[in-house]
Amino acid sequence: MSDLFVDNIKHQSSQGSGTITLGASGETVALASGASQTMAVNTPAFRVYLNTNTSQTQNTDTKIPYNTEDFDTDDAFDNSTNYRFTPQTAGKYFIQVQVGFDGADANGRVIVYIKKNGSEQSFSFFGIGPTADYGGICQHSDVVTLNGSTDYVEGFVNYTGTDNMRGQTQKTFMLGYRLIGA
């Protein structure tokens, strides 16, 4: 076994761009004890929430106005105007939408949507039994392919009741991140 001592490894092109391959197919590349490496990360990523109780329009698709950011790695979520995530990196994204209510009207229903570019991508349906007023929380998640330039996703709710959407970080939130290798 030989040792190779270098300060930098660069691609042979003068621009320093291209693919550098370490090892051959089937081999394992090991790091020495205490060495570190930079791995791919699940970004862009965001988590936003509704910070104040907000009314919704009964029996109508209502956009959830997630107006406060916990984090937004690439400044891709608009939390002041359109309340949507528009990543500038193409890929498949895990998206979760959750909405909580002050109470829940008996014998009602809640539908939580992820909409892509204004059209229904997917949804979850929740029925409410004959006794209610428990302050329901409903959530939906999906993997959505976004083109990295114009595609966007939003959270919507359609509820038969008249209760307000609950404005709290742990009750009404939306999050998402790019999946690595998908």
Secondary structure, 3 states (H helix, E strand, C coil): CCCCCCCCCCCCCCCCCCCCCCCCCCCCCCCCCCCCCCCCCCCCEEEEECCCCECCCCCCCEECCCCEEEEECCCCEECCCCCEECCCCCEEEEEEEEEEECCCCCCCEEEEEEEECCEEEEEEEEECCCCCCCCCEEEEEEEEEECCCCCCEEEEEEECCCCCECCCCCCCEEEEEECCCC
